[in-house]
Amino acid sequence: MAHIVTPLDQPSNYKDSQSRVDRQTQNDLLSKTSTLYVGNLSFYTTEEQIYELFSKCTNPEDGGGIKRIIMGLDRNTRTPCGFCFVEYYSHAEALACLRYISGTKLDERIIRCDLDLGYRDGRQFGRGKSGGQVRDEHRQDYDPGRGGWGAQAQRAEIERKREMEERYNDAQDVPGAVAGGGGDWKDTEHTVENPLKRARSPEDEGDSGRGEPRPKVEEHDAGRM
Amino acid sequence: MSYHGGHRKRQPRENYDRHEYYETPDQKLRKNIIHYGEVDPVQELPRLATQIGEHSPANVPIVTEGFRIGVTEQPFKIPYYAALLRLLHDRPAAEGANMSFGRQVLEDFWKGFQAFLDKQAWREIRLCVQFFAHLTVARVVSASSMYELLKSFTAVYSEIVLVSHTRASKAGLCAAEGLVIAGVVIKDDSNLDISEIVNGLRTYVESTHAAKTLVQPITQLHCDKPSLEHAEEWLDCALAALQTLCASDFATTADSVPQPYLELPPVPDAPFDLPNVLVPPDVVELDTLTTESGEDVQVKKEEWPQCYVRLFDDDATPDPTTPAGFILRSNILDIIDIFEVNRKECARLLLEYPKWTLPGTFKARPGAPPSPPAEGKNWDLDNTLIETILGACFVLPESTHKVIYYITLITELAKSSPITIGPAVGKSIRKLYGLLADGLDVEVAHRFAEWFAVHMSNFLFSWPWKEWIPDLALVPQHPKRAFMRRAVEFEIRLSYYDRILRIVPDAMAEPEAQVMPDQAPGPEFEYEEPGNPYHEAAQSVLNLLRGRAKPEDVMTHLETVRNQLSETAEGNVNVDSLLRSITVQSLLSIGSRSFSHFLNAIERYLPLLRNLAAGHISDGGVPHAEARTDIMSAVATVWRRSRHMVLIVFDKLMQYQIVDPTDVVAWTFDHCPAVTSRQPKTTFNAFQWDLLKLALDKANGRVMVQRKKVAVLRREADDTAAVAIAGENMEVDADADLAPAGESPQLTSAIKAFTVLTREQKSALARAMDGFIDYLAAKSSSTKVAEVITEHAWHNRANWEDDAWETWETWGWYRHWGRTYSSYLRNYKTTLEAVASDKVRISNSSDPDPVVELFRRTWNIAVGQDS
């Protein structure tokens, strides 16, 4: 089937970089797995929200269902850090999520789903230097659903705040303490690409640096006649 | 790619360059055939025909494969593939044979069609028939052989063995679609009697009337004939389209299907005679298993007539009972079905569909070159697509694919074409909402709310709720108000309370409006207040659990508490029930932070829960019905403000075997209303349906899983036995009497487990049957049950109070139960009817009591016996 289009339930280039299993075994495992990795979640999305959406892909009449949900946590703070594993009872249910749910919104964010080799202890924690996910380490955008700025940018922000607080403690209230100014000055804009930023991969999608040009959905208004 | 870790190794990824592998000229040719016509099918036609003809060495199989894939996976291109094959008939076959290249391909293609027939791949068979029908009009295939092919499909109606609906309807559609396309040439041969095919189809369609009353999207309890208002049945459409064509002597064919081959000169060869075929009989699975009382547990989903809800007028969307509308709908349904594997591509193909239709069929898109509208057409593509997708999504008793597929397909359409799809979605929502007051089926209303919530969650929850404010004047249980409540509840599940509070207008946010709950969903611990007489007892249990005390220590403590309570409790308090309530509520309270917390709490105290479910504390025992009821009631009490959590917890209680599906069914009928709405009722609502479905699916799912296990073990045992016998024969030429193949211990215990599980399955179904009888057909049932089913009452529904709507809904869920689980009910018919016989006579001929009669008729349709 499907000579015309590529099915959405093919394994993508997502992988567990710390898995010690060889490529062939990984592929075999993926062709049977009932575990999903779910990414680009908001830090505030609850397991019950995840349960609600992902239960729409279950096959209870075939003995399926949601077995468990493992929330991805920041290693240091033990707070959600934007990913999770959803474990079903059957492989077909995981595939259905790739076809029907991956690339749609949960909690108003476009989430991505990938087949996962299966949960092992320790995998629930972020692997970034600051405790969260690696992608949040170097993120340059402000993402309110994922703790604002990326971890490094956040550290820079804290540093800026400290500098700011110290900056004016030498302020004086004598005449001439406030400078007059100068002429107009033209800015020459240039931005520096962060060399550490994770590059996009072709299968990525969604906002926050994950993919295809995002379709303009904002104009959609079902209420319009 | 390195996903974790900042250092990236720049390596080409394995599957990155999959488009760059080397293609052989043959593969390229096949690809060109498959992708034929994507720019302009008419312009590309001669060019592609030349390319195929000049391809050297000629490769018939590869060309045929291109055609086969093209025809069966891109139904919208079929007329153009027919034109292409017609052109190939102008080219001689390679070695100066007396046959054209086109004829060779056609003969090869026919073999592929035979293979589809043998496999009973109905969609592929049907699309091939469309292709042959076009070839008949193109004079490539002889009209008489096409007629014989179509007749062999309607021949299934005269088979001696009772034909299944699946087989009958699929075969009927093949005949109908073929005739709609090819009738225009078949009628020219006076020896071929078209009416024979049409009559065969009509006779069958008439025999399905009773079944239609149970699956039509608009419920009319007072009618025992299908009244397809706002809906069409698919085989009816096929028949109607055919009859219209016959009436006009097939004059409107050219106006209904593209015929790009008509301009081409006549074929040099004599027309090809399609060989005779026999539609093979249904596959009978030999690997069967029976229950202890001998019922077959092979569950084959019986297909029902396919009723599609219709939302728009004939000038906005094509009427599927007309030839043009039927073909358009058929194509769109096939695209939805074939491209289920990739909803994004599916959305793209649907939006591009007009280019494959006759000019003027659909209104020109904004920005597209204007084409003159065709008379009586000029339909709106967006409305047509949304109407068709929703129709497929709302098919009863269940849609072909998961509901979520249709939902996200619409999401993709709305993302691709927001300006045009947005309004079509909005109009569809308003139409469906309007139908809620006119008997929209309870399950359709349920799916409508689900679609609404998921769709809105993808589009900023923007919906003009304001326009429904006047409906707040309706009684609270009116379907429109029930819909608002449910839609909001589903939206909150996908989002969160405060977010949804922000989007509903103030008038709906008020607690009196009964749209928004008065607070966010959360747990409620009954013994929380210090004023509660059992506050301290509960606190002591809570603290132990919170400190993760060992289950044995908790049990010891509970025994102490039990003794204290039985000394101090006043009145006739059931101390055991009280203790179960305190324990389960405490356990859920500690597990209330998240689904995982709940799972951890349950798993830690499984031994305790099992003892409680047996009516004890420190030791186990046989299941104790009252204890289990207490456990479930405690769950529903704690999660009174979150029905979602009740469903989640019940699911896991069954999974951990604290309660059985039958317990859940019983609780749903006997205790659910009292606990959840603090008022005992004998009506059944959507939430109760969710619980019932949860329990029955669990019971059925277990049997299904066990069935597979037994099948695998049996095969293994057979293999071992075969090897053993073969081995014996090798050594000594012994009298190998085929002794019962050594059943492995695993197989024996698997079969035993299977017996237990089928018993549980039957008991859960029987309990549901009993529940519905009590609510609807027993002597003790409420008087409303009879009132709401009369025609007079229905026309007076604007004046209905809550109890009338609740009773009407109960009838709706009974009907849905019957059609959803009909294949199981059929298997256990005798047992279930025996269960019922104490309270109501359902197996006899019609009953003078209209209530019993409606109950009985519904049952008989569900189990597939003449009523």
Interface residues (C-beta under 8 A of the other chain):
Chain A: M1 A2 H3 I4 V5 T6 P7 L8 D9 N13 Y14 K15 S17 Q18 T46 E47 E48 Q49 Y51 E52 L53 K56 C57 N59 P60 E61 D62 G63 G64 G65 R68 I69 I70 M71 A96 R99 Y100 I101 G103 T104 K105 L106 D107 E108 R127 K129 V134 E137 H138 L196 R198 A199 S201 P202 P215 K216 V217 E218 E219 H220 D221 A222 G223 R224 M225
Chain B: M1 S2 Y3 H4 G5 G6 R8 R13 N15 Y16 I34 I69 E73 Q74 I338 F339 E340 V341 N342 R343 K344 E345 C346 K402 V403 I404 Y405 I407 T408 T411 A414 K415 S416 P418 I419 I421 G422 P423 V425 G426 K427 I429 E450 V454 H455 M456 S457 N458 F459 L460 S462 W463 P464 F490 R493 L494 S495 Y496 S594 F595 S596 L599 H644 M645 I648 D651 Q655 K693 L694 D697 K698 N700 G701 R702 M704 V705
